[in-house]
Amino acid sequence: MRKHETRTCPYCDLVFTYHAELIDHVVNDHPDHAAVVAGLEVHELPHD
C-alpha cells in the first residue's frame, strides 16, 4: 500500500492530502496569493 504524502500550506499551518485541496485553500483563504497557484495543473487522482 502506498503511503499518502501531505502538503502543507506555505501561508499557514494547514495540511492537505491532495494538491487540488491545497490549491483551492490558497485561492479561497489566501486570495492575495491566488496568482501563485492559478497556473498550476493537478496531475493526481483522489485515492479512495
Residue, then its C-alpha position, 0 to 999 in steps of 0.5 A: m500500500r502506498k503511503h499518502e504524502t501531505r502538503t502543507c500550506p506555505y501561508c499557514d499551518l494547514v495540511f492537505t492530502y491532495h494538491a487540488e485541496l491545497i490549491d483551492h485553500v490558497v485561492n479561497d483563504h489566501p486570495d492575495h496569493a491566488a496568482v501563485v497557484a492559478g497556473l498550476e495543473v493537478h496531475e493526481l487522482p483522489h485515492d479512495 
